[in-house]
Amino acid sequence: MKKIQIGGNSLTAEKAKEIVDNGLKIELSSGAKNSVKRSRAVIEKWIKSGEVIYGVTTGFGEFKDVKIPQKDIERLQHNLIISHSAGVGEPLPKNIVRLMLLLRINSLAKGFSGVRIELVEHLIRIFNLGIVPFIPSQGSVGSSGDLAPLAHLASFIIGEGYAYHEGEVLPSKVVLAKNGLNPFKLSAKEGLALINGTQMMTAFAVEIINRAKRLSKLADIAGALSIEALKGSDNAFKDKLHKTRPHNGQINTASNLRKLLSNSEIRLSHIDCGKVQDAYSLRCIPQVHGAIKDTIEYTKSVIETEVNSATDNPLIFADTNEHIEGGNFHGEPIALVMDFLKIALSELGSISERRTARLVDGSLSGLPRFLTSKGGLNSGLMIAQYTAAALVSENKVLSHPASLDSIPTSANQEDHNSLGSVAARKCFEVLNNVEKIIAIEILCSCQGIDFLKPLKPGKGTLQAYKEVRKAVKHISDDVVMNEYIQSVCDAVYSKVFVKSVESRAGKLF
């Protein structure tokens, strides 16, 4: 299989996830090789001339003014890695670690970090072998980037950390040896280049963006199914209405709903019922879901800029023979959009839960109470809505912006920190919760549609209903509900669900 070229300038969120999820192999582009070699040559020249360069011939942080003798330069880089490997907490998910490594390689490939080509190629070998270092999830304040998590990544490379191997967590020296590799001995600037950066928070962001785009489509499908079950109107989704307020996400969501509900027998059955308009959670789906779509797209644009950025310090400009000490490692761009996105995703869960609440409330839905024909003896889907409500409330707490906080470190040398890593981890939790909330709505709406038979839903909603019914049957008597919720999650978050619906309804935005 042909290897994917990595050059530091054109990696997208979709391509990064595809590479990691499908185990694709990578290699440096020829242009990236030249750029890396040129910046390293400048570093070598400065070391010989005794140039004062932060983190290369000086200490770090508050020790920026401490000059390091040339004989200790390599030891300085080694000490940096092991001292900064101070993370705690649960380990990062393996796919996030793999994304971190890929993004770190892409950043180094830009040729502004001053590392040797041998280091970048060593990282690529580790990536292509599928090795996953063990990295604790907590310890980053988001400036100077994700120091502690990236230090744990680097500690594996130098033989000091840990990694997964055949279901176990083993010392890095053991895992390296089992893969035919030796610990890498860092030279000047290389330790600093490995840990100054935003790759942990950005890795989370890449994962979140890809799943959020899929979730946005699923939320539209869930909303359309609820409209069917609740005998809602499609009048509020007319194109001419939304063109008077031309937000892209709103227009696209209304289009999705029209496609999904097209040719609905259920809709035709109550078209002259006299009801003027539906509740907001149905009528305002384009306005709410659409705003969230726009948020996802904005976040994606910021994150893809970050993916293809040089984020360590100092940066080396070989063309002009300069080293510039700056702050490209500061995580504020990622922190702000992760906070923005987690608020948006929380709203997606909130409006979904309101539709679920209507579905189980017989006085609002016109359906059997709690979607069971044997109420009293059976509780039906009563507690499924409780679970959705609990997750919505949990998301309200998680959505407090981490970027509003800052705490000084390194004796006030690093006196404003982004907390981007916290924002990203919290956004990831919110995403996981909302995926379950949407699945619960789909479970309840399909149960509601069962009570409207023999009337059929629209082209898209009927296909979604059929796919769900392949995974779970109508609930006639009480069941172990969490198993049903998980089965719906497995079905709707599979690779085939949205494609199957689109095969009938048309491409969804």
N, C-alpha and C positions, 0 to 999 in steps of 0.2 A: 504494500500500500504506500502511495506517495506521502511523504511527510509534509506537514503544514509549515510554511515559511513564517518565521517570527522575525519582525523587523522593528518593532517598537512604535509603529505609527498607524496601524490600520486594523488592530484587533477589535472586533465588536463583542458586545455582550453575548449575542447568540452564538458566535463562533467560539468564544471562550468556553461556554457551557457545552457546546457540541464536542469540543476537543476533550474535555474532562469526562463527560458522561459516556462517550463512545470509545474512550481509550485510544484516541488518535495520537500518532507520533509527531513530534515537532523537530525543527532544526532552524538554525540561524540563517537568515538571508545573507547573501554576499555583501550587501550594503551594510548590514548590521555588523558583520565581522570587521569590515574596514573601520567603521566608526568606533567600535570597542578598542581595536588595536591602536588607533590614533590617540584616543584619550589616555590610554595606558602609557603610551610612550611619553606623553607630557608629564605624567606623574613620576615616572622613572627619572626623568631629567631633573625635576624639582627636588627629588629626594637626594640626588647626588650633589646638588648645589646648595642644599641646606635651607631651602625655601620654607617659611613658616606657613603651614596649611592646617586649618582646624581638623582635628581628628586623624590627621596623618602624621604630623610631627608635633602635635599638641595632645593634651588630654581632652576629655569630653565634658559637655555641660559646664558646670561650675569650675571644672579643671581646664577650661579652655586656654588659660594663660600659662599652663605648665608645659614647658618644652620637653619633648621626649628624645633621648639620645638615639642616634641612628641604629645602634645595636639592639635597641628594645622595640623597634617599630613593629616587628612581627608579633612579639609578645603582647604589645598593646592591643592589637586586633583580636587576639585570642582571649585576652582578659575581658575585652568589651563584650564578647559573645556570652561567656559564661556568667559574668556579673549581671548582665541584663536578662538572663533566663530566669526570671522571677515570677512567672505566671502561676496562677492558681485556678482552681475550679474544674468543672467538667471539661473533658477534651473537646476540641472543635470537631464538628462533623468531618468525615474523611473527604467528602467532595469539596468542602470549603478549604481544607488544607491543600488539596490539589490545585484549586483555583488560585490560592495564594502563591504557590510556587510558579504557576504559569504566568501570573501577572508580574511577579518579581523578575522573571526571565525577560518578559516583554519590556519592562522598564529599563533593565540593564542593557538591553539590546539597542537602546537609543544612542548609546555611546557618550553619555555625559557623566558617567559614574567613576571612571578611572580604574576599573577592574581589569584583570587579565582575561584574555579570551578563554584561557583554560578553566577559569572559575565558571563562566557562563556555560561552557560545554559540559562541565561536570554537573551543573544543575540540570541541564537538559537530559543527561544520561539518567539521573535520578528520576526525573519526570517520566521519561519514556519507559523506564522499568516498572513504573506504577508504584513506586515506594511512597508510603504515606507516613511522614514524621508524626509523632505524638506531640500535640501542642495544647496546653491549657488555654481556656477561653477567656480568662479574666486577667487583667493587669495592665491593659493599655488605656492611657488617657487621651489618645488620639493626637499627640504631638510629643516628641518628635516622630510623628507617625505611630505605627503600631510596634513600639520598641520591644516589649516583652514577647508577644507572640512571634514576631519575626526573629527574635534572638533564639527562641526555641527551634524554629526552622533551621537557623544557621548552626545551632549547636549540634543538630543531627549531622550536618555536613562535615563538621570538624571532628566528629567521633565522640562528642560529649553528651548527646541527648538520647532520645528514644524514638522508636518507630514501631509500626505494626508489621507483623510477619506471621502469616498463617494463623490468624486469630489471636495472637499473643502480642503483648507490648514488650519488646526486647531492647537491650542497649544498642545504641547506634552502631558501635563497632561490630557487633554480631550481625546486624542486618546488612550493613555495608559489605561485610565479608561474604555473607551468603549470596550477595548479588555481584560478587567479583570486583568490589570497589574498596578503595582505601580512604581513610579520613583525609580531608583536604586541608593543607596547610595554608592559612591565609597570609597574604602579603599586605603591604601598605594600602590603606583606604578600603580594603575589601570587606572587613567586618562591618565598618560603618555603612558601606554601600548596601550591605545585605539587610540591615535592620532599620535604617532610616527610610520610611516609606509608609504608604497607606494601604498596603496590600491585604491586610485582614479585613478591614472595614469594606474595602472595595470588592473583595471576594464575596462577602455576604451580599453586597449590593447587586453584583452580577447575578447571583443565584436568585435573589428576591425579584429582580426585574423580569427575568425570564418566566418565573412562576406567576408573577403578578399579571403579566400580559395574558397568560392562559386563564388565570382566575377571573379576569375581567370578562372574557367571553363566557365563562361558565356562569358568572353572576347574571349575565343577560339571559342565558338559557334558563337558569333557575327562576328569574323574574317572569319570563314568558310562561313557564309551567304554572307558576302561581296565578298569573292572570287567567289562564285556562281554568284552573281548579276553582277560582273565586268568581268566575264569570265576569271578568273585568272587560272594560272597553278598550278598543284599539284606536279610538278617535284621537287620543292625546299623542299619538305617535306619527301623525301625518307630517310628511316632509315639509310642506309649506309653513307649518307652525314653527318648526325648528330652524328654518332658514331665516326667520325673523330675529333669531338669537344665535348667530352662526359660530358657536363653539364647535370645534371639530369633534370632540368626544361626544357631545350631545347629539349632533347630527348622525354620527356613526352608530350610537346606541339605538336611536329611534329606527334607523335602517335595519339594524339587527333584529329588533322586535317585530318589525313588519315582515321580514323574511321568515322568522320563526313561527309567527302566528298565521301566516298565509294559508287560506283554504280551511280555516278551522270550523268544523261543524258546531263545536261548542259555542263559538262566537255567534254564528248565524242563528242559533237557537234562542238567543236573548237579545237580538239586535234592536227590537222594538219594546224593550222592557220598561222604558220610561225613566230609568236611572240617569241622572244628568252627568255625573262624574264620579270617579273612584277616589279612594283615599290616596294620600300622597305617596305611600310606599309602592303603589302601583302606577299612578298617573305620572309621578315625577321620576320614574326610573331613568329616562334619558338625561334629565338634568343632573341627577346624583351620580349614576354610573358614568355618565359622560365626563363630568368633572374629574372623576377618579382616573379615567382613561388618559385625560390630558396631563394629570399629575404623573402618571407612569411614564408618559413620553418625555416630559420635561426631565424627570429623574434620569431616564435612560441617556439623554443627551449629556448631562453632567457627568455621569459615571463613565461613559465611553471616552470623554475627554480625559478623565482621570486614568483610565486603563492605559492610555497611550501617552502618559506623562512621565517625566523624570522627577522623582519625588525624594531623592536623598540630598545630602548636604555634606560638604560643598559640592557644587556641580563644576565639571571641568569642560571648558570651551577650548578645544584644541585649535580651532581656526584662529583664535585671537590670543592663544597662549595665556588664558585666564583661569583662575579658580575663583568662584563667587560664593561666599558664605551667605546663605539666605534661609528661607523657610518653606520651601515647596513641600516639605513633609507634613505641614499643618493640615489637619483633617477637616477643616471647617466646611469646604464645599460638599464633602460627603455627609458630614454630620447634619447639615441643614436639610439636604434632600432626603436623607433617611428619616429624619423627624417628620418632614412633610409627607413622605410616602406612608409612614405608619399611621399618621392621622387619617389620610385618605383611605387606606385599607380598613382601618377601624370603622369608618363610615360605611364602607361596602358591607361589612358584617352587621352593622347596626340596622341598616334598612332591610337587609335580608331577614334578620330576626323579627322585625315588625311584620313582614309578610308571613313568616311562620306562625307568629302569634295570631294573626287573622285566620290562618288555615285551621288552627286547632280550636278556635272560639266559634262554637256553633251559632251564636247569636249574630256574628258578623259574616260568617262564611256561607250560611245556608246548608252546610254539610253536617253530617253527624258530629256531635261534640267529641273533640279530641280524635276525630277521624276513625272512630270505631262504631260499628253497628251494635255492639254488645256492651255499651257503657254501663259502668257499675261493677259488673263482674270483671270487665277489662278496663284498663286505664288508657289503652290505645297509645297515641303518640304524645300524651301529656308531658312526659318527662324529657322527651327529645327537645321540646321547646325550652324547658328549664336549662338544659345543657347549653343551648344556643345563647340564652340570656346570660348564663354564667360567663361564657366566653366573651360576650360583648362587654360585660362589666369589667372583666379582667383586662381587656384591650384598652379601656378608658384609662386605667392606671398605667399600663405600659406605654401609652401614647403621650405621656408627659414629656416634653422635649428635653432630651439629654443635652442638646447643644446650648440650652439656656444656662447650664451649669459650667463652671470651670474651677479648677483647683490647681494652685501653683506647685511646681516640682523643681528639683535640682536647685535648692536654695534660692528660689525666685529668679533664677536665670531663665527658666521656662515657666513664665508666670501667667500664661493664658493657654489653656488646653481645650481642644475641641470636644472631647468625649464622643468623637465620631464612632469609635468602636462600640461604645455602649448603645448609641443610637441605632447602629446597624444590627447588633444582637437583639435589641428589643423589637426592631422592625421585623426581624426573622420570626420571633415568637408571635407577633401579631399576625403575620402571614399564615403561619401554621394554624392559628386559631380560626382565622377567617375561612380557610379552606374547609374546616370542619363545619362552620356555621352554614356555608353555602350548601354543603352536602346534606345537612339536616333539612334545609329548605326543599331541596330536590326530593328527598325521601318523603316529606310531608305532602308536597304538591302532587307527586305521582299517586300517593294514597288518595288524595282528594279527587283526582281525575277518575280514579276507579269508580267513584260513586256517581259519575256522570254518564257512564256507559248506557246505551250503545253509541252515544255521541263521541266523535273522534276529535282530537286536537289538530292543530295546524301541521303543515309539512315538517317543520323543524322540531316542534314540540312533540309530535308523535314519534319521530325518530329517537329523540332523547328519552322519551317515556319507554320505548321498546328496549333501548340499551340498558336502562335502569332495571327493567323487569327481567333482563337476563341475569342480573346479579342478585336481586331480591324480589320475592313475590309479595303480593298483597298481604297485609297483616290482618288476619281475621281474628286471631286470638293472641293474647299477649306473648311476646317473645323477649329474649335477652336483647335489649334494645341496642347496646353498644356494639354488638356483633353486626346488626343491620346497618348502623351508622358507618362502621368500618368497611362493610361490603360496598356501600354506596361510594365512599371515598375511593376505594380501590377501583371502582368502575369508572367514575367520572374523571379521575385524575390519571387514567391510563392514556397511552398515546393515541388510542383509537377513538375515544369518545367524541371529542370535538370534531374530528375529521368525519366521523359517521354522521353527525348532525349536519355538518356543512355539505355533505354529499346530497342531502335532501333539500336543505334550506338555501344553499348558496354560501359563498365565502362570508364569514363574519369578521367584523373589524375589531 
